[in-house]
């Protein structure tokens, strides 16, 4: 069989009879510890927390080694998921009732105001302008300018 594979007999038997290295024995023991910790904490712990737990138990090991062993074993911590509101729900909250029904006429002052927001580009960024106009007099009743639209 060695001739067929073009391998020396001495090399084959040396490979068969070799003892595991100290590092591989330590890694196997670490795999058991890491798997135990990972399962004990409901598979939530990632490599950083597992490394801290190993330190608490008196096993000093580098975080990169813990990361590598966890990756080899297919272990990873659970990531918290962001809770997003659905897009449609957000849109429904933003839509207000159309009171004017596109009828922009008024028979007296200060009965109907309309507003609009626009942005003005400058060298330092955008400025946002919000203006309110009286529909009857067509004059600006109030306005506000700011560098953001949060308020």
Secondary structure, 3 states (H helix, E strand, C coil): CHHHHCCCHHHHHHHHCCCCCHHHHHHHHHHHHHHHHHHHCCCCCCHHHHHHHHHHCCCCCCHHHHHHHHHHHCCCCCCCCCCCCCHHHHHHHHCCCCCCCCCCCCCCCCCCEEEEEEEEEECCEEEEEEEEEECCCCCEEEEEEECCCCC
